[in-house]
Amino acid sequence: MNNARERHSTVICLQAGRILFVRKQGAEWALPGGKIDPGEHHLDTVQRELMEETCLPFNGARFLNHYVLAGEEHYLYQLPVEAGAKPAADHEIVECRWFTAPELHEVRVKPSNIELLEREHLLPV
């Protein structure tokens, strides 16, 4: 039996108490990041995906943890984003948006991303 999980590199971008989420066409909101390509290091993945999806540089990010969830595993990073920096949707992303924790209850968010934020104590459990 194959229990292979999708491997992701994910980044929590924080700015003034808000968390950055991105959305593909018709999809739920998700933290920036993506699947790790075969042979690719998770740091390379998160740097590439952040730039592709938001046009934000990866400067000042730090590794938080490696989480194994049901069906997925995430190498999780945190990035403080300067007040003047503005993400721009690019690549397959149609929208970037900053959310406060309470606002996340009003939109559809990828469930694994909610779990990651809870584990990092950025959302109440």
C-alpha positions as CSV (number, residue, x, y, z in Angstrom):
1,M,0.0,0.0,0.0
2,N,1.3,3.4,-1.0
3,N,1.0,6.0,1.8
4,A,2.9,8.7,-0.1
5,R,2.0,12.2,0.9
6,E,2.2,15.3,-1.2
7,R,5.2,17.3,-0.1
8,H,4.7,21.1,0.1
9,S,6.8,24.2,1.0
10,T,4.5,26.8,2.6
11,V,5.1,30.3,3.8
12,I,3.1,32.3,6.4
13,C,3.6,36.0,5.3
14,L,2.7,38.4,8.1
15,Q,2.1,42.2,7.9
16,A,0.6,44.3,10.6
17,G,-1.2,41.4,12.3
18,R,-2.6,40.1,9.0
19,I,-1.8,36.9,7.1
20,L,-1.3,36.7,3.3
21,F,-3.4,34.3,1.3
22,V,-3.5,33.6,-2.4
23,R,-6.3,32.1,-4.6
24,K,-6.3,30.4,-8.0
25,Q,-9.3,30.8,-10.3
26,G,-12.3,29.3,-8.6
27,A,-10.3,27.8,-5.8
28,E,-10.2,28.3,-2.0
29,W,-7.8,30.6,-0.3
30,A,-4.3,29.2,0.5
31,L,-1.1,30.2,2.0
32,P,1.6,30.9,-0.6
33,G,3.7,27.9,-1.5
34,G,3.5,24.7,-3.5
35,K,4.4,21.2,-4.2
36,I,8.1,20.2,-3.9
37,D,9.4,19.0,-7.3
38,P,11.4,15.7,-7.3
39,G,15.0,16.4,-6.3
40,E,14.2,20.0,-5.2
41,H,15.0,21.2,-1.7
42,H,12.0,22.7,0.3
43,L,13.9,26.0,0.7
44,D,14.2,26.3,-3.1
45,T,10.5,25.5,-3.6
46,V,9.3,28.1,-1.1
47,Q,11.5,30.8,-2.6
48,R,10.3,30.0,-6.2
49,E,6.7,29.7,-5.3
50,L,6.5,32.9,-3.2
51,M,8.0,34.9,-6.1
52,E,5.8,33.2,-8.7
53,E,2.6,33.7,-6.8
54,T,3.1,37.0,-5.1
55,C,6.2,38.7,-6.6
56,L,7.5,39.1,-3.0
57,P,11.1,38.4,-2.1
58,F,11.9,35.7,0.4
59,N,14.2,38.1,2.5
60,G,14.1,37.6,6.2
61,A,12.1,34.3,6.3
62,R,12.8,31.7,8.9
63,F,12.0,28.0,9.0
64,L,9.3,27.1,11.5
65,N,8.7,23.4,11.4
66,H,8.0,20.3,9.3
67,Y,4.4,19.1,9.7
68,V,3.0,15.8,8.6
69,L,-0.7,16.0,8.1
70,A,-3.3,13.6,6.7
71,G,-2.3,13.2,3.0
72,E,0.2,16.1,3.0
73,E,3.4,17.2,4.6
74,H,4.5,20.9,4.9
75,Y,7.9,22.5,5.4
76,L,6.6,25.7,7.0
77,Y,8.3,29.1,6.9
78,Q,7.4,32.5,8.3
79,L,8.1,35.8,6.6
80,P,7.6,39.3,8.0
81,V,6.6,41.6,5.2
82,E,7.4,45.3,5.4
83,A,4.5,47.7,5.6
84,G,5.1,49.2,2.2
85,A,5.4,45.9,0.4
86,K,2.5,44.9,-1.8
87,P,2.0,41.4,-3.2
88,A,0.9,41.1,-6.8
89,A,-0.9,38.0,-8.1
90,D,1.1,36.3,-10.8
91,H,1.6,32.9,-12.5
92,E,-1.6,30.8,-11.8
93,I,-2.7,33.1,-8.9
94,V,-5.6,35.4,-9.6
95,E,-5.8,37.2,-6.3
96,C,-3.6,38.0,-3.2
97,R,-5.3,39.3,0.0
98,W,-4.4,40.0,3.6
99,F,-6.7,38.6,6.2
100,T,-7.0,39.0,9.9
101,A,-7.7,35.8,11.9
102,P,-11.5,36.6,12.3
103,E,-11.8,37.3,8.6
104,L,-10.7,33.8,7.7
105,H,-14.0,32.5,9.1
106,E,-15.9,34.4,6.3
107,V,-14.1,32.7,3.3
108,R,-13.2,29.2,2.1
109,V,-9.7,28.4,3.2
110,K,-7.7,25.2,2.4
111,P,-8.3,23.1,5.6
112,S,-4.7,22.0,5.9
113,N,-3.6,25.7,6.0
114,I,-6.0,26.3,8.8
115,E,-4.4,23.4,10.7
116,L,-0.9,24.8,10.1
117,L,-1.9,28.2,11.4
118,E,-3.5,26.6,14.5
119,R,-0.4,24.6,15.2
120,E,1.7,27.8,15.0
121,H,-0.8,29.5,17.4
122,L,-1.7,32.1,14.8
123,L,-5.4,31.0,14.9
124,P,-7.4,29.8,17.9
125,V,-8.0,26.1,17.9
